[in-house]
Amino acid sequence: MTKPSVRALKAIPLFTRLRGDVLKSLASQVQARAYTNRQVIFAEGARCEGLYIVQAGQVKLLRASKDKEQLLAIVGAGEPLDLVPFLDDGPHSLTASARGPVTLYFVECAAARALIWATPPLLAAVMSSVSARLRRLATIATDLAFKDVTARICRVLLDQADAEGEHFRGGIRLRRTLSEREFAAMVGTVREVAWRSLKKLEKEGLVKIERNQITLLDVERLAALA
Amino acid sequence: MNVSPDDLRSIFLFAHFDAAALAEVCQAMRARDYAARALVFAQGEPSPGLWFVRRGRVRLYRTSAAGREFTLCIARRDRLPCLGGCPLIDGDLCPVTAQALEPATLYFLERQRALDLAATSASVARLVSRVLANHARHLTRLSCGLALRGSMPRLADLLLTYADERGNATDRGIELDLDLSHELLGTVLGMTPQMIAHDFLRLEREGIVDARGKHIVIRCIERLAKMV
């Protein structure tokens, strides 16, 4: 696979503030790596091999326990996978798994660490990204503690509507890009419970579930439940 | 109140600072005392800086619209001692409320001073990055515990942590004293006090634990570990 151009790297949010010469040096160290659907890129607790940034496709960031998993995020092009090990030299804090075919930019760990700590704007961007993750994690944990499954489902649907919903007169249309299992893992429950709650919302006229899409029919009531 | 280098070094985040770096931070810091239940800062307020717990425990929590509280972390000198990491980096509002659980002493570093020090001192930059990483790891574990485990495994996990940290092996088992009321324990585990009481009762009926108020005897730690 070909190495990325300086321009391609500059378009990645983590690298936007880097100078041209730093980007040029970085470009020479970046490898492109391809992964197949469901391939584990790294596992929680594993030694950090390097810095991973999504070039194309999607990656699931999750934690698993026994036969259950919690989907913490799905990251796409331009987003880093796990920056925490670069701040404390520790192992990976979560598992990353390819969602469909994925290509990643990869920089070997020692080189990435040296670059981050020698480049203040990059260190600031890494800290900022981890800080954003902290806020998101605090909200996920609080939602799990305070809210029931139905409320958490409403929150996931509304977040999805914000990010990629198609507004029309009758509501907001969402493409069903998550499998039932992924949707449940995002909500923090098992598939059967998530599905039952979703059907209950449909029965109450708040959503309409179809094979390829979910339509939010009453956003105000969904927001009140979330 | 001024902060002495020896006092500051007793907080593990500063243990590897050299004398010059430590002196520079000490000069910028002020010690503040808080009474039990006093608020250090409140969720939704602008954050004036960083705090480090020197003495006592500080609870970081969020309150739901219905008034329920959920404790995201209990900060103390030897565990997650730094408060205010997120707002320091992103300049946004405090994501949680911080309240002293008992009389506490915190070392305070004003935000701009902290940012200046992080920009000029590699030790301080390392410290801030470590604080963010520690909290990210803690919150990842916490949210997964809530999502993937029922109430009993969460309680069992907490009892095992207490056993590790403060348990005494006696002929009855491992004895320990909880330093949290059932109500507070509920806010830590995302459970109601009734659920806590119910789970303790179950552990007692199964002969795994004896609970007399805050005094706990873990009679069979292997069986407790299997519940996690």
Interface residues (C-beta under 8 A of the other chain):
Chain A: R63 A64 S65 K66 K68 E69 Q70 L72 V84 P85 L87 D88 G90 S93 L94 P120 L123 V126 M127 S128 V130 S131 A132 R133 L134 R135 L137 A138 I140 A141 T142 L144 A145 F146 G188 T189
Chain B: R62 S64 A66 R68 F70 L72 G85 C86 I89 D90 D92 P95 V96 A119 A125 V128 S129 R130 L132 A133 N134 H135 A136 R137 L139 T140 L142 S143 C144 L146 A147 L148 R149 G190
